[in-house]
Amino acid sequence: MHNYVSIGILSISLVFTTAAGFAHTPPDEARVFFIGLQSGDTVKSPVEIRFGIEGFGITPAGTTGKIRHQAGHYHLLVDQDTLPDLDNPIPRDAYHIHFDGGETETRLGLPPGRHTLQLLLGDEDHEPHDPPLISQKIIIWVE
């Protein structure tokens, strides 16, 4: 009987672990993107940047309840050659800008020259979803 109890506990444990593992999983069709700003654009500073999302929601950082499993908040990666570690919270600095309140646009002062921009959605704890929702990286030129 001991073996049956162990197997039952293992089965229940796997069900809860699997359900929790998919709790922050966006649907396959979900995507984040820039609105009205394309790679190759030449702009003036401050740059007006609008964020878009399809197939998933936006909610402030720290949100609790079921909605946190179906939404996230934006992080703007500026001039980054590589993505941050996707298994840890997204860094918070001048190159990893958090929009904790669920903001969907910003005005960003950038010096003249070439810059890259990329969006990365984070969950209530600033961790990327699994799989992560990441926009295409765009290159803009600031006059």
DRENRO-464009 format. One record per residue: residue in one letter; x, y, z of N, C-alpha, C in turn; residue number from 1. Coordinates in pm, whole numbers, always signed. Layout:
N
  r     n_X     n_Y     n_Z    ca_X    ca_Y    ca_Z     c_X     c_Y     c_Z    k
  a       X       Y       Z       X       Y       Z       X       Y       Z  NUM
...
//
This chain:
143
  r     n_X     n_Y     n_Z    ca_X    ca_Y    ca_Z     c_X     c_Y     c_Z    k
  m     +83    -119      +0      +0      +0      +0     +87    +125      +0    1
  h    +200    +118     +61    +291    +232     +67    +328    +283     -72    2
  n    +350    +193    -166    +385    +233    -303    +271    +309    -369    3
  y    +145    +267    -344     +32    +335    -404     +18    +477    -350    4
  v     +42    +494    -221     +35    +626    -160    +142    +717    -220    5
  s    +263    +666    -235    +373    +744    -292    +341    +785    -434    6
  i    +289    +692    -514    +256    +722    -653    +144    +825    -658    7
  g     +43    +811    -572     -67    +907    -568     -19   +1046    -533    8
  i     +67   +1057    -435    +121   +1188    -395    +204   +1246    -508    9
  l    +284   +1162    -574    +365   +1208    -686    +275   +1258    -799   10
  s    +167   +1187    -828     +75   +1228    -934     +10   +1362    -902   11
  i     -37   +1379    -780     -99   +1505    -739      +4   +1617    -747   12
  s    +124   +1591    -702    +231   +1691    -707    +259   +1734    -850   13
  l    +265   +1638    -942    +291   +1670   -1083    +179   +1753   -1144   14
  v     +55   +1725   -1108     -58   +1802   -1160     -46   +1947   -1115   15
  f     -20   +1970    -986      -8   +2108    -937    +114   +2177    -995   16
  t    +224   +2107   -1008    +345   +2167   -1065    +322   +2203   -1210   17
  t    +257   +2116   -1286    +230   +2143   -1427    +135   +2260   -1441   18
  a     +30   +2265   -1361     -65   +2376   -1369      +4   +2508   -1335   19
  a     +86   +2507   -1233    +157   +2629   -1194    +257   +2669   -1301   20
  g    +321   +2571   -1364    +420   +2600   -1466    +360   +2669   -1587   21
  f    +231   +2643   -1617    +166   +2704   -1732     +84   +2827   -1695   22
  a     +82   +2865   -1569      -1   +2976   -1524     +36   +3107   -1591   23
  h    +162   +3129   -1620    +207   +3253   -1682    +249   +3231   -1827   24
  t    +193   +3131   -1891    +228   +3100   -2029    +132   +3172   -2123   25
  p    +183   +3268   -2202     +97   +3336   -2298     +55   +3240   -2410   26
  p     -59   +3265   -2472     -99   +3182   -2585      -1   +3201   -2702   27
  d      +2   +3103   -2791     +95   +3106   -2904     +81   +3231   -2989   28
  e     -40   +3283   -3003     -62   +3398   -3090     -28   +3532   -3023   29
  a      +4   +3532   -2895     +34   +3657   -2823    +163   +3718   -2877   30
  r    +164   +3851   -2883    +285   +3921   -2927    +286   +4064   -2875   31
  v    +406   +4121   -2861    +423   +4261   -2826    +499   +4328   -2941   32
  f    +473   +4459   -2958    +529   +4529   -3073    +524   +4680   -3049   33
  f    +593   +4754   -3135    +588   +4899   -3131    +479   +4947   -3226   34
  i    +412   +5054   -3186    +308   +5114   -3269    +364   +5243   -3328   35
  g    +363   +5254   -3460    +402   +5378   -3527    +552   +5406   -3528   36
  l    +632   +5310   -3492    +778   +5326   -3492    +835   +5200   -3553   37
  q    +915   +5217   -3658    +970   +5102   -3728   +1121   +5111   -3733   38
  s   +1182   +4996   -3752   +1327   +4990   -3767   +1366   +5077   -3888   39
  g   +1469   +5159   -3868   +1517   +5248   -3973   +1462   +5389   -3965   40
  d   +1362   +5413   -3879   +1304   +5548   -3866   +1406   +5645   -3809   41
  t   +1399   +5769   -3855   +1477   +5879   -3800   +1380   +5966   -3722   42
  v   +1413   +5994   -3595   +1322   +6066   -3506   +1397   +6176   -3431   43
  k   +1321   +6260   -3366   +1378   +6365   -3281   +1356   +6326   -3135   44
  s   +1446   +6372   -3050   +1434   +6346   -2907   +1358   +6461   -2842   45
  p   +1270   +6434   -2747   +1237   +6302   -2693   +1154   +6220   -2792   46
  v   +1182   +6091   -2795   +1117   +5999   -2887    +985   +5953   -2825   47
  e    +878   +5964   -2902    +749   +5914   -2856    +740   +5767   -2895   48
  i    +720   +5682   -2794    +717   +5537   -2815    +587   +5482   -2760   49
  r    +514   +5413   -2845    +388   +5348   -2804    +405   +5198   -2815   50
  f    +351   +5128   -2716    +364   +4983   -2708    +232   +4917   -2746   51
  g    +240   +4805   -2816    +121   +4729   -2852    +131   +4585   -2806   52
  i     +15   +4525   -2788      +9   +4384   -2748    -115   +4322   -2811   53
  e    -105   +4197   -2847    -218   +4119   -2897    -217   +3983   -2830   54
  g    -335   +3933   -2795    -348   +3798   -2742    -311   +3781   -2596   55
  f    -287   +3890   -2526    -250   +3887   -2384    -286   +4023   -2328   56
  g    -284   +4041   -2198    -327   +4166   -2137    -214   +4244   -2073   57
  i    -247   +4366   -2032    -154   +4453   -1960    -213   +4479   -1822   58
  t    -130   +4467   -1721    -170   +4492   -1583     -49   +4547   -1507   59
  p     -69   +4628   -1406     +45   +4682   -1331    +128   +4572   -1263   60
  a    +252   +4602   -1238    +339   +4512   -1162    +278   +4490   -1024   61
  g    +297   +4372    -969    +246   +4342    -836    +100   +4303    -832   62
  t     +34   +4296    -948    -107   +4259    -953    -126   +4118    -898   63
  t    -232   +4102    -820    -264   +3970    -766    -393   +3920    -829   64
  g    -430   +3800    -798    -553   +3743    -852    -528   +3676    -987   65
  k    -633   +3622   -1043    -621   +3546   -1167    -569   +3627   -1284   66
  i    -601   +3756   -1291    -559   +3838   -1404    -408   +3834   -1424   67
  r    -332   +3813   -1316    -187   +3813   -1328    -137   +3699   -1416   68
  h    -220   +3597   -1436    -181   +3485   -1522    -210   +3512   -1669   69
  q    -282   +3619   -1697    -323   +3649   -1834    -274   +3784   -1881   70
  a    -177   +3840   -1808    -131   +3975   -1841      +8   +3998   -1785   71
  g     +66   +4110   -1820    +196   +4150   -1769    +213   +4299   -1789   72
  h    +335   +4348   -1772    +363   +4489   -1795    +491   +4500   -1877   73
  y    +504   +4613   -1944    +614   +4633   -2038    +745   +4668   -1971   74
  h    +852   +4625   -2036    +989   +4668   -2005   +1051   +4705   -2139   75
  l   +1111   +4822   -2145   +1175   +4870   -2268   +1325   +4851   -2255   76
  l   +1381   +4773   -2346   +1525   +4749   -2347   +1587   +4846   -2447   77
  v   +1679   +4928   -2399   +1741   +5032   -2481   +1888   +4999   -2501   78
  d   +1929   +4994   -2628   +2070   +4974   -2663   +2131   +4850   -2600   79
  q   +2056   +4740   -2601   +2103   +4614   -2545   +2137   +4517   -2657   80
  d   +2259   +4463   -2653   +2300   +4364   -2753   +2239   +4228   -2726   81
  t   +2214   +4197   -2598   +2158   +4067   -2560   +2041   +4088   -2466   82
  l   +1958   +3986   -2458   +1846   +3990   -2364   +1897   +3966   -2223   83
  p   +1825   +4017   -2123   +1863   +3982   -1985   +1836   +3834   -1960   84
  d   +1884   +3783   -1849   +1860   +3644   -1809   +1709   +3625   -1795   85
  l   +1652   +3541   -1880   +1507   +3523   -1884   +1453   +3436   -1770   86
  d   +1541   +3384   -1685   +1500   +3305   -1569   +1500   +3386   -1440   87
  n   +1527   +3516   -1450   +1534   +3603   -1332   +1459   +3732   -1358   88
  p   +1430   +3810   -1254   +1364   +3938   -1276   +1446   +4026   -1371   89
  i   +1375   +4104   -1449   +1439   +4195   -1545   +1510   +4305   -1467   90
  p   +1637   +4334   -1501   +1709   +4440   -1429   +1635   +4573   -1438   91
  r   +1665   +4662   -1346   +1604   +4796   -1345   +1718   +4897   -1351   92
  d   +1736   +4957   -1469   +1838   +5059   -1487   +1802   +5142   -1610   93
  a   +1890   +5229   -1653   +1862   +5319   -1766   +1844   +5243   -1897   94
  y   +1886   +5117   -1902   +1877   +5038   -2025   +1766   +4932   -2020   95
  h   +1705   +4917   -1905   +1593   +4824   -1883   +1486   +4904   -1809   96
  i   +1402   +4971   -1883   +1306   +5065   -1824   +1174   +4992   -1796   97
  h   +1131   +4998   -1671   +1009   +4930   -1626    +890   +5026   -1634   98
  f    +777   +4972   -1680    +652   +5047   -1683    +555   +4978   -1587   99
  d    +588   +4993   -1457    +520   +4923   -1349    +371   +4950   -1339  100
  g    +328   +5067   -1384    +187   +5103   -1372    +102   +5052   -1486  101
  g    +160   +4974   -1576     +85   +4925   -1692     +81   +5027   -1805  102
  e    +172   +5125   -1802    +175   +5227   -1907    +198   +5162   -2044  103
  t    +142   +5227   -2146    +152   +5174   -2281    +223   +5271   -2377  104
  e    +283   +5375   -2321    +358   +5470   -2403    +453   +5550   -2315  105
  t    +552   +5612   -2381    +648   +5694   -2308    +710   +5795   -2403  106
  r    +774   +5896   -2348    +860   +5989   -2421    +999   +5969   -2363  107
  l   +1093   +5932   -2449   +1226   +5895   -2404   +1330   +5987   -2464  108
  g   +1406   +6055   -2378   +1514   +6140   -2424   +1635   +6054   -2460  109
  l   +1675   +6060   -2585   +1791   +5985   -2631   +1888   +6079   -2702  110
  p   +2018   +6060   -2684   +2115   +6144   -2754   +2115   +6112   -2904  111
  p   +2164   +6204   -2986   +2170   +6178   -3131   +2250   +6052   -3161  112
  g   +2210   +5984   -3267   +2280   +5864   -3311   +2190   +5744   -3323  113
  r   +2252   +5628   -3336   +2183   +5501   -3355   +2145   +5442   -3219  114
  h   +2023   +5391   -3210   +1975   +5326   -3088   +1891   +5205   -3123  115
  t   +1894   +5104   -3035   +1806   +4990   -3050   +1701   +4993   -2940  116
  l   +1583   +4945   -2974   +1471   +4936   -2880   +1408   +4799   -2893  117
  q   +1369   +4741   -2780   +1301   +4612   -2779   +1211   +4606   -2657  118
  l   +1094   +4546   -2672   +1001   +4529   -2562   +1009   +4387   -2507  119
  l    +998   +4376   -2375    +994   +4247   -2308    +886   +4256   -2201  120
  l    +787   +4170   -2208    +680   +4172   -2110    +725   +4097   -1985  121
  g    +688   +4149   -1868    +720   +4084   -1742    +594   +4058   -1662  122
  d    +601   +3961   -1572    +486   +3927   -1488    +482   +4018   -1366  123
  e    +399   +3983   -1268    +382   +4067   -1149    +511   +4084   -1069  124
  d    +607   +3995   -1089    +736   +4003   -1019    +850   +4046   -1111  125
  h    +816   +4101   -1227    +914   +4150   -1325    +992   +4037   -1392  126
  e    +941   +3916   -1386   +1006   +3804   -1453    +941   +3783   -1589  127
  p   +1019   +3751   -1692    +960   +3722   -1823    +867   +3602   -1816  128
  h    +766   +3603   -1901    +674   +3489   -1909    +746   +3371   -1974  129
  d    +678   +3256   -1978    +739   +3136   -2036    +642   +3075   -2135  130
  p    +664   +3091   -2265    +781   +3155   -2327    +770   +3307   -2316  131
  p    +883   +3376   -2324    +881   +3521   -2308    +812   +3591   -2426  132
  l    +745   +3701   -2395    +686   +3786   -2499    +786   +3898   -2526  133
  i    +852   +3890   -2641    +958   +3984   -2678    +927   +4038   -2817  134
  s    +940   +4168   -2834    +920   +4227   -2966   +1044   +4206   -3052  135
  q   +1028   +4235   -3179   +1145   +4244   -3266   +1228   +4362   -3218  136
  k   +1359   +4352   -3226   +1445   +4465   -3194   +1444   +4560   -3313  137
  i   +1422   +4688   -3286   +1426   +4785   -3394   +1545   +4879   -3373  138
  i   +1592   +4934   -3484   +1700   +5032   -3482   +1640   +5165   -3525  139
  i   +1662   +5268   -3446   +1616   +5403   -3482   +1736   +5496   -3481  140
  w   +1721   +5605   -3552   +1825   +5709   -3558   +1766   +5836   -3498  141
  v   +1835   +5893   -3402   +1790   +6016   -3338   +1873   +6132   -3395  142
  e   +1804   +6234   -3442   +1871   +6352   -3499   +1924   +6442   -3388  143
//
